[in-house]
Amino acid sequence: MTFAPKVTSIDRMDRDLTDEGVYETVRSEQWMSRRGLLRITAGAGLGAAIATPARAAEETATGIVKPLPPELFVPHGTNAEMRWEAMRGQGVTTPNDRFFVRNHVATPRLDARTWRLRLWGTGLHGSPAEHAPVEFGYDDLLGLRSQTLTAFIECTGNGRSFYTTQQGDRVSGTPWKLGAVGVARWRGVPLSTVLERAGLTDQAVDLLPRGLDADYVDKGENHGRVRRPLPIAKALKDVLLAYEMNGVPLPPDHGYPVRLVVPSWVGIASIKWLGDIQVADRPLFSPWNTRYYRLFGPDHPAEGTAPLTRMNLKSAFELPWDAQLKAGRTHLLHGRSWSGNGRVRRVEVSADHGATWHRCRLRGPHHPRSWVRWDVPWHPRTPGRYELMARTTDETGTTQPVTAVPNTYGYLFGATVRHPITAT
């Protein structure tokens, strides 16, 4: 669904400013030279300390709160990957008990009764000297008109391990297979509603939402709390302040009491445990759109690409890794495919290293910001080792490639994955 946006001066420009890559080009042209961008990148995030958080994370909070039974999850430190076989027989949405967890640090335990969302900055009416932050409590949000949105959230590094196991590339980060994604029915208040009530001006160009989890320290360097800029145009288009997930209040690991849901974008944009939002009449930066969440490496610019925005195409089988199936009989294979560019139009499966492909049947409802379920019959005639491959084509005509261009952090692996199967 699309929320009706307020038209601002930046929306009138003849470019798609809901895409941060396009927007960064525009704001770089308007605000700074390349040398200036590098100076700001070096000091990214320092200005964000101006705001006082609604409530800091409890010092006693450690790790992940919800149970992580081994039949549902593969643990990765502060993160937990969903096992795809756990989705077999499920509906469109991912049950909360098996939704993946991506934490930079520990899940904080927050109290909705004392929680506040503060909006502040030069993009709101009033001068910085006289304009006090605008606050919304949990009950304030519950009292506003709600919207419901079915959408996937996916870690930008989902599929990262395949850069190494399939392509031999060296990358860093959590070695996800394909389980760092989930679809939920999110309910909350459009961010545009809260921004307008807070006094959004036509001069506002950037937001900097920030979470209430503890500071993130990487290799001894403290980057502060997780925060990621959003262009105003995207914020006003379809972003949700979500307080409910699949019909219940957000679980602690998924952002309680309130999180952002930024449809189709990289998961880092959907800030959990939201505490404050800086609204500015100038571009904003943080380590999460300068140092991280750009593509670096030999095949990319030395300063990295523009900040990553939309997720790419992926497909996954609802099968265990190294599953065993009986030879000499027909099996109905099930899976799901999704794209940050919209609806999936076609899914094909190969069991002979891509020599032949078989069209899958698409099943059930398919929301443009969700995934589509599919199935296809497969008959392994003889025992042995097989590799199943699924590839997706979305409504833009883009199809999953055989290989993915590597990058240092292993973001956006979108190539076809070779899923090992043994027929016995």
N, C-alpha and C positions, 0 to 999 in steps of 0.2 A: 504494500500500500504506500501511497505518497501523501505526506502531509502538505497542506497548502503553505508555501513559503511566503514570508514577507519579502518584497522586492527591495533590495538595497542597491546602492550605487554600483557596487562591484558586480552584481548580477547582470547589469546592463551591458557589460563588455561582451564582445562577440566571441567568447571562448567558453568551453565547459569548465567552469570553476568549481564544480563539485568533485573534480578529479584533482588531487593535490599535486600530481606531477605537472599538470597544465598550470595549476595555480601558482606553483613555485616559480615557474618561468615568468609568469606575469608579475609576481611580487618582486622577483629579483630585478626585472627590468625597471620597476617603479622605485625600488627602495635602496638598492645597493649594487656595487660592482662585485665582481667575483672575489676580489681581495677582501671586501667587506664581509661577504658571506663566510669566508674562512675565518675571519676574526671572531664573528659571532658564534660560529661552530665551536671554536676553541673554548669559548666561555659559556656554552649552551646551558641553559637552565638556571643560571645564577639569579636572574630576576624573579624566578618563580617563588623564591623564599619570602617575598613580600607578604603573601597571604598567610593568615593564621588558620590552621586546619580546624574543622568543626570538632574533631576528636581524634587523638592519636591512637594508633593500634595498641592494644594491651600488650605489655611487655611479656606476659606469660604465654601469649599465643605462639604456637610453634607448629610447623608442618601443615598438613591437610586435615580438616575436621572430619569429613565423612569417611565411613569405612571403605577400604580398597580391597575387596575380595579378589583373589587371584584369577577367578574365572571371569571377572569383569574388567580388570585393569592390569597394565604393566607399569609399575612405579618407576619414576625417573627423578629421584631426589624430591624436590618441592613440587614436582609435576606428576601427573598420572595419565597414562594413555589408555583410551578405551580399546578393548578387544573387539574386533569387528564381528566375531562370531556371536557376541552378546547382543547384536542388533537383529539377529535372525528371528523373524516372527513378530518384530515390533512394528508399530505404526510409523507414521511420518516423523514424529518427534522422537528425540532421544530421551529416555527416562532420566530423571535427575540423578538417580542412583548410579548411572553409568556414563554420565556426561563427563568428558575429559576435564582435567584441571591443569591450568597453566598459571603458575605463581612465580613472580620474581623472588619473593621472600615468603614468609609464613602467612597463612590466612589470618587476618585480624578478627577479633570478636568485638563487634560493635553493637550498641544499644540504639534501636530506632527511636526511643523516647527522648534521647539527648542528641541524636544526630541532627546536623544542620548542613544544608547545601548553601554555600556562599558564592555569589556572583559579584565580581568586582572588576575594575579596570577602566581604561580610557575609552572603551567602546560602549559604555553605558552613559546615560545622561548625567551631567554634573561634572565639574572639574575634579581631577584626582585629589585636590586638597579638601574639597567639600563633600565628595561623594562617598558615603559610607557603604560598605558591602550590603547587598540585598540578600536576605536569608529566607530560605524555605525549609520548614520542618517536614517530617515524614507525613504527618496528618495534612499539611498543606497540599502536598502532592496528591494524596489520596482524594482530596476534595476537588481536584481539577478533573476536567473531562479526560477520560482515558482512551487509549488506542491499543489495539492488539496487533502484533506483527509476528508472523512465522518466518524465522530467518536462521541461517547457519552462522555460527561463529567458529573461526578456524585459526589456529596458530600459524603464523607466517612460515614457520619452519616445518610444518606438517610434511612428512615424506622425506625429511632431511637425510635419513640414513641411506636412502637409495642413491644419493650422489656417490657414496663410497662403495656400497655393495654391488651396484649395477654398473657404475661408470668409473670407479677407481679414483674419484676426486677426493681430496682432503678438505673437509669443512669442519667448522666448530659449532657447538651447540648441542641441545638435547637430541639424542638419536631417535626421533620419532619414526615410526613406520607411517601408517595412514590414519591412526586413531586420535589425532589431535584436532578433531572437528566434531561438532554436534549441532543438531537443529532443535530449537525450542520454540514454544509459543510464548512470546514475551508480551507482558502487559505493563503499561506505564503511561507517562505523559510525554507528548512530543516536546523535544527540546525547544522547538520554535516557540511554543506557548510560554515556557518559563523565561526565555530570553526576552520576549516582548513584554512580559509583566515586569521584568527587571529593568526595562528602559533601554532596549537596544537602539543604538543610533545608526544612521545611514553610513557613518564613517567606519563602523566596525568591519574588520577584515579577517581577524583570526580569533580562535578560542584556544585556551590551554586547560583542558580538564585534568584534574589531578586526583589520584587515589589516596586512601587513608591507610594503606599498608605501610610497613616500615621502609626506611631508606634502602635503596639498592646499592650494594657495594660490589664492584667488579674489579678484580685484580688490585685490591687495596684502594681504589678510588671511589669515593662516595658520590653517587649521582643524584641523591635525593629521592623523593618519592616518585613513583611512576607517573608520567604525564606525557601527553602526545598532542601536538597542535592539530586543529581541525579548521579548514576554511569555513567561513561563515556560510557560503553557498551550500556546502554539504550539510552543515549543521541544521540549516533551515529546511532542507529537503525531506529527510526521512529518518533522522536520528531520534532515538527513543530514550527517555529516562525511565528505565525499567525497574519496577519493584516486585514483579511477579514472574515466575518461570513455570510454565506448564501447569498453571492453575493454582500454584501455592506461592507464598512469599519466597523471595530469592534465598536459596541455601547460603550459608556462610562462604563456602568455597567459590560461589558463583556471583558474589558481589553484594550480599546483604549489607545494608538495607536497600541501596539504590546503585545501579550501574548504568553505564551507557551501552546502548546497542547501536552499532554503526553498520547497517546492512551492507553486505557484499565486500566490505573492506577488510584489510588485515586485522587479525584479532587484537593487536596491541591498541588499536583505536577505540575499542570497546572497554574503556577504563572501568575497572571494578572498584567497589567501595568508594564511590565518588564522594569527594569532600568539598572541593571548590572548583570554580571555573573562572579563569581570567579571560576577560573580553577586551580585546585591544583594537586600536585604530592603526596598528602597525603589525608587520609579520612577527610571529613568535617562534621560538626554537627551543628544543630540549635535546638531550642525548638520544631520545627515541625517534627523532626525525633527522638527526645529523650523523651521529656516530653509528647508531643502529638503524635497522629497517631501511637501508639503502643497499644496493648491490655493489659490492667491491670485488676486485679480482682482475686478472689479466685481460679478461674480455669486456671490462667495464671502465668508465673514466676513472682517472686517478683519484678524483674527489668523490667518486661514487655517483650512482644514478640519482635521479629525483627520488624523494621519499616514496616508499611503496604504498599503494592504495588498494586497488582491487585485487582480490584473490583470483587465482587461475583455475583451470579445469583439473578435476581429479575424478577417479573411479576407484571403487573398492569392492571386493567380494566379501559377502557375509560368511566367511569361512575362516577356520583357524589357519595360522601360518603353518606350512608343512602338514596340511590336512591329509587324511587317508580316506579314499573312496574306493568302492568295489569296481573292479574292471568287469567288462562284459555286460554292463547294464547302463540304462540312461538315468542321469541325474539332472535335476532341475537346479541350475546354479542361480543364486540370488545375489544382488548387489545394489549399490547406490552410486549415483554420479551427480556432480554439482559444478557450478561455475559462478564466479563473481561477476560475469558479464550478462547473466540472465538465464533463461530457461535452457535446459538441455534438449536438443532436438533428436539426437541419435546416439545410441550406445552399441558398440560391437565387441565381440569377444573372440579371441584366437587361442588355440591350444597347440599351434604348430609354429611358434616363434614369429607369428605375423605373416606367414605365407598365405593363409586364408582367414577371413573374418566372417563372423555370423552375427546377423542383426538381432538385437535383444528386444523383448517386448517391454515397453514402458508401462508401469502399473500405478494406478491410484492418482491422487491429486498431485499436482506439481506447481508449487508456488515459485515465482521468479527469483526469490532470494533463498530458496530452500534447495533440497536435492530431489531427485526422482528415483524411485525404486524400479528395478528391472529384474527380469529373469530370462534364462536361455537354457534349452536342453543341451546336455553334453554326454556323449557316449564313448568313454575310453575303452577301446576294443581289447587292448592287451595290457597286462600289468607293466608297471614301470614308472619312471619319473617324468612328470609333465610340469610345464610352466604356463599357467593361465594368464592371459593379458586382456585387460578391458580398456577401451579407448572411447572417449566422449567427444561429441561435436555439439557446440552450443549455438544459440540463435544468431551469433555474429558470423558463423561459418568456421570458427576456429576449432581445430581438432588437436587432441593430445599428440605430441610428437613422440618419436622413439627415444630420443635423448633430450636432456635439459642442459642449457648453458650453465656451467657451474659458477658459484660465487662464494666468497670467503665464509659467510655465515650460513650457507646452505638454505637460503630462503627460496620459496616458490618452486619447489620441485613439482613439475607438472607433466613429466613424461609418463608413458605407460609403465606400470609396475608389473614385474614378473613374479607372480604368486605361485610358489612351489606346491605341487600336489603329488602324492604318491597313489597310484592305482594298484590295488592288491588283488 
